Amino acid sequence: MPYLNALQFITDQIGYIATYDSKLYKTVDGGNSWLLLHNNHYSNGLQHFISEKIGYYSDGITVYVTNDGGKTWTVDNYNNTQGSDILYWTFLETGQGYALTRDHRIIKNNF
C-alpha cells in the first residue's frame, strides 16, 4: 500500500485511509483487508467521517462531502470561504465542524 495521508476508524471494524497517490480505501474487518472506494481523492490529510455513510474531505481549498460512504463526492459550500486554504479541521459527534484557515480564520459550520 502507498504512503498514507489520512487514517480514521469510526468503529473497531470500519475505517478509512487516504493515500498520497489520491486513493481512498475502506475496511470493514478491522484493517485486515482494504477496498478501493475512490481513485481521485487528494485529501491533503483533511478527511473526516462522522458515520459509515457521511464523510468530508478537503484538498485544502475545497470541501467535498459523501453520503454513500465515499463512493461519490460532491462539492460542499461552507460559509463562503472558497480559496481560504484550510490547514486543520475537527468535528464533533453531531457533525458540526471547525476549520482553521491560512488567513487566520476559524470557521464554525455544519459542513
Secondary structure, DSSP 4 states (H G I P E B T S, - for coil): ---EEEEEESSSS-EEEEETTS-EEEESSTTSS-EEEESS---TTEEEESSSS-EEEESSS-EEEESSTTSS-EE---TT-TTS-EEEEEE-TTS-EEEEETTS-EEEE--
